[in-house]
Amino acid sequence: MHLSALGVLSPTLVGTAPVLAHAAQAAPADLTPPPDLFDAQLLDLDFWVKPRMLTVTRPASGEKAKLLYWKDGEMIDSAYQQLCHLLRDVNGKETAPIDPKLLEILWSTQAFIARYGLEQPLEILSGYRTPASNARLIEAGVPAARKSLHMTGKAADIRIASLNEEVLGGLVRSFRTGGVGYYYRSGPKGGWIHADTGLNRTWKG
């Protein structure tokens, strides 16, 4: 199967040596992806015990951050507070505690694809939402549930530039840690994936 068919769109190898980047550009068009691309259940224990660093951007506010938030089995409180701020309701200008399990989903998604040279930031399109902000989205016709888990800090809408919705959603779904919504959109930015720590379920919006 071609990488392009899976939605891997000529990623830039951030942080790698030039020779690796050149090798990636010279790779044959029929290069096949690793067999576990969609199956995070094949990860070994070493993956889960290593330090956790998140690299995120917030297009709505222009913020960027690279934070080590978990090490030696413990959350680093200062970094956790910064991540809560980054995932705040940008429109409602309010911050709330973010479910640590949601941060684990975000980190594991990013760390998983980094194993294959895709070292790119996670775009956080939406994190925590106030009830008022959520209601405004519904009134405006934007996809938002009336009892959205965004309002309890348990959901985020995310995007990674080099992965389409099908690939990113398939990976998040393989962690089996909550709900995954696929939001397909045309245009230069494409769609996004909703990830939450609620019931294991999937939908398309």
N, C-alpha and C positions, 0 to 999 in steps of 0.2 A: 504493500500500500504506500502511496506517495505521501510525503510529509505535507504537501500542499493540500491534499485531500482531507487531512486531519485538521487543517486550520493553522499549521505552524508556518507563519509567513516570513521567511528569511530573517530570523531574529539576529540582532546585533549581540555579539558575545561580550557583554559588559564585564570589565575587570579581567579579561584573559589576555594572554600574550598575543602579539600580532600574528605569530605563526599559526596559532589556533584559529584566529579569525580568518586567515587566508585559507586554511584547510577547509573551514566550513563553507567558504564561498566556492571552493573548488569541488565540493562534494557532488557526486552524481545525482541526477534528478530523481532517480528511483531509490534513493536512500530510505531504508525502512526505519521506523521509530523503535525505541526499546519496547519489548513485549509487555512491560508493566506500565505503559504510559497512562492507562486509565485505571490501574488497579493499585491503589495505595495500600491495600491489605497485604501486599507482598513485601512491605518494608520491614527491615529487621529492627531489633531493639535499639541499636546504636543510633538510628535516625531520631528516635524519640527522646533520648537522654542528652543529646548535645545541646549547647547553648542556642537560644532562639533570638534571632534578630529579624526585625521587620523593616523593609524599605517601602515606604508608602508615599503617595501624592494625593492631594485633594484638589482636583481641578476647580471646584467651586470657590476655593479661597487662595489657590496658588501656593499652598504650603507643601513642603517636602520634608521628610524625616527618615533617618536610618537609626533605629533604636534597638539596643540589646535589652530585652525586657524579661528574660528568664534564663537563669543559670544555676547549675548545681541543684536542680529540683525546686527552686524557689523563684517567685515573681520578684522582680526589682521594682519596688514601689514607685520610685521617681519616674521610671520609664513607663510604667503602667498609667500613671497620671497623665503623662504626655500623650499616650495613645488614646486615652479617654477624651482628651482635648481635641486631638486630630479627628476623632470619629464623632465629634459633637454635632449638634444641629446647627449648621452654618447659617441657615435662614432664621431660625428661632433664637439663635445666639445663646443656647443653653447646653451645658455639659452634664452627662450622667454616667454612672458606672457602666462599663462595658463588660459583658460576660466573658470571663477568661477563656471559656471554651470557644467563643467566637474568635478571639485572638489566635487560639491554637489552629483553627481552621485556616485563617489567613496566613499564618506562618507556615503551616505544613504545605499549603498549596504552593507558596513561593519557594520554599526549601526543596520541595519535590522536583519542580521543573529546573531548579538551579543545578541539580545533579546532571542535567543534560546540556548545560551551557546556556540556558535561558535565564540569565540573571537580570530581570527587569522589575521595576517597581510595581506594586499593586496600586491601581487607581481606585480610590474610595469615592464612589459617586454619592453614596448615602450611608450614613451610619445611624447614630441615634436620631430620633425625631420626636419633637414634642407632640402631644395630641393635637394641638392647634395646627402645627405644620402638616401633620398627616391628614387632617381634615381638609386643609386647603388643597392638597394634592388631589384628593378624591373629588372635590368640587371642580377642579381644573381638568378632570378627566385623565389624570395621570394614574397608572396602575399602582394602587395602594390598598391594602386590606384595612377594614375598619378596626380590626383588632391586631394590627401589625406588630410583629415582634421588634420592629425598629423602635417602637415606643418604650421598650423595656431594655434596650441596649443589647439585644440578642440577635440582631440581623445587620447585614451590610450588603450593599450593592457594589459589586466589584468588576474590574476589567483589567486584563493584561494585554498590552498592545499586540503581542505576537500570536496570541491564541484567540480563535473565534469562540463563539458561545458554546458550540457543541463540545469542543475539546476542554475548555475551562470548566464547563458544567459537569462533564463526565468525570474529570479529575476530582472536583469537589465532592461529587456524589459518591465516589469510591471510598471516601473517608468514613462514610456512614455515620455522620455525627449530627444530622439534622436535615432541614428542608433545603431544596435547591430549585430555584425558579430560573427558567431560560427566557430571556427577553431579547428576541431577535430584532435588529434594526439595521436598515441600510445606511449608507453614508460613510465618510472617512473614519469615523470613530467606531462604528459598528454598534452592537448591542452590549448587554451586560448580563451578569449572573447575580441572582439574589442567593445569599447563603445565610442560614440561620441555625440556631441550636435547638429548635423545636423538634417536632415529630419528623421521622424519616419519610419524606414525600417529595414528589417532583411535580412541576407544572410548567406550562408555557404561557407567556404573556405578551 
